[in-house]
């Protein structure tokens, strides 16, 4: 349920920025800020099952792209990562 509400929030924010002609907020993030927010999300919901597919879709990325970026930052695969 939390995931669904989070996605709804992201959709609403995206629609707001699209309607007001403001650049998409994720474009303002640096790579380090983006991956830090992903790590934070994982740590906050560690007790809930997250699949690699769910997380990569939530980030708007393919699984291979997400996996490569995640491993570059954490030096571990998504499966190996433990917060």
C-alpha positions as CSV (number, residue, x, y, z in Angstrom):
1,X,0.0,0.0,0.0
2,X,2.9,2.4,0.8
3,X,4.4,1.7,-2.6
4,X,1.1,2.5,-4.3
5,X,0.7,5.8,-2.5
6,X,4.4,6.7,-3.2
7,X,3.9,6.0,-7.0
8,X,0.6,8.1,-6.9
9,X,2.5,10.9,-5.3
10,X,5.2,10.8,-8.0
11,X,2.6,10.8,-10.7
12,X,0.9,13.9,-9.2
13,X,4.3,15.7,-8.9
14,X,5.1,14.8,-12.5
15,X,1.8,16.1,-13.7
16,X,2.3,19.3,-11.8
17,X,5.7,19.9,-13.4
18,X,4.4,19.0,-16.8
19,X,1.5,21.4,-16.5
20,X,3.6,24.3,-15.3
21,X,6.5,23.9,-17.8
22,X,9.0,23.4,-15.1
23,X,11.8,20.9,-15.7
24,X,11.2,17.4,-14.3
25,X,12.6,17.5,-10.7
26,X,14.8,14.4,-11.1
27,X,16.8,16.3,-13.7
28,X,18.0,18.6,-10.9
29,X,19.4,15.6,-8.9
30,X,23.1,14.7,-9.2
31,X,23.8,11.0,-9.7
32,X,24.9,10.8,-6.0
33,X,21.7,12.4,-4.8
34,X,19.6,10.1,-6.9
35,X,21.3,6.9,-5.7
36,X,21.3,8.2,-2.1
37,X,17.5,8.6,-2.3
38,X,17.2,5.0,-3.7
39,X,19.4,3.7,-0.8
40,X,17.3,5.7,1.7
41,X,14.1,4.2,0.2
42,X,15.5,0.7,0.6
43,X,16.6,1.3,4.1
44,X,13.3,2.8,5.2
45,X,11.4,-0.2,3.8
46,X,13.9,-2.9,4.5
47,X,11.4,-5.1,6.3
48,X,9.1,-5.1,3.2
49,X,9.9,-7.3,0.2
50,X,11.3,-5.3,-2.7
51,X,12.0,-6.9,-5.9
52,X,14.6,-5.7,-8.3
53,X,11.9,-5.4,-11.0
54,X,9.7,-3.2,-8.7
55,X,12.6,-0.9,-7.7
56,X,13.9,-0.4,-11.3
57,X,10.4,0.3,-12.6
58,X,9.8,2.8,-9.7
59,X,13.0,4.6,-10.8
60,X,11.9,4.5,-14.5
61,X,14.9,2.3,-15.5
62,X,15.5,-1.0,-17.1
63,X,16.8,-3.7,-14.7
64,X,20.2,-3.9,-16.4
65,X,20.6,-0.1,-16.2
66,X,19.5,0.1,-12.6
67,X,21.7,-2.8,-11.6
68,X,24.8,-1.3,-13.2
69,X,24.2,2.1,-11.5
70,X,23.4,0.5,-8.2
71,X,26.5,-1.6,-8.2
72,X,28.7,1.3,-9.3
73,X,27.6,3.2,-6.2
74,X,27.3,0.5,-3.6
75,X,30.0,-1.9,-4.9
76,X,27.4,-4.6,-4.3
77,X,24.6,-6.1,-6.4
78,X,21.0,-5.4,-5.3
79,X,20.7,-8.9,-3.9
80,X,24.0,-8.6,-1.9
81,X,23.1,-5.2,-0.5
82,X,22.2,-5.2,3.2
83,X,21.5,-1.8,4.8
